Amino acid sequence: MITLLQTPYDINAQNDLVRTTLLTKKISQSHPGIGPHSCWAGIAFYQNGEIKIQTGFSQMKNELEQSPYKNSWVKYHGELAGLAQAIEVIMGNGHQSGQLFPIVGVYIEMSPCGKCGPALQNLLPDGTTVLYSFDYATQKAAWEKAATDLCKA
Ligand SMILES: [Zn+2]
C-alpha cells in the first residue's frame, strides 16, 4: 500500500522533494508553453548510494521508443509523467527488472485522480509515502491560485 499525506505548498519546505519540485516548476516557467497550471510531481529515488530527484509535469511530452499512437509521445498527469521520467533514469543506470525498485518518495501538487491513484498503487514500491498539497477533487481552484502566485517572478 502507498500512503497519501497532505503537506503545505511551500517552495521553502524543509522536505527536499517538495522544495525541489516547486523550485523546478517556478524556474521552468521561462520555457514557452509551460504555465502555472500544469501539475508537477517529483520522484525521489536511490542511485549510486545517493537520493536523486526527477520531476515531471502534466503538459510534458513523454517520448516513446515505439509508439502505437499517431505521435511518438504521450502526455500523462503530473505524477505519472514524473514517474515515467524517473523510471527512464533508473533503467538508464542499468537497473534490471526484478530488482528492488529504488523509488523512496513522491510529491505531487495535487492528490492523484481516480485513474492515477490505482496506477501509483500498482507502480510504486509497497510503503511509499506520496505527499501532495491540494486535494484533486475539492481544492483545484485553491491550487490554481497558489500555483499562479508561486510562479510570479
Ligand atoms: Zn491523474
Boltz pocket constraint, residues with backbone or C-beta under 6 A from the ligand:
constraints:
  - pocket:
      binder: B
      contacts: [[A, 77], [A, 112], [A, 113], [A, 114], [A, 115], [A, 116], [A, 117]]
      max_distance: 6.0
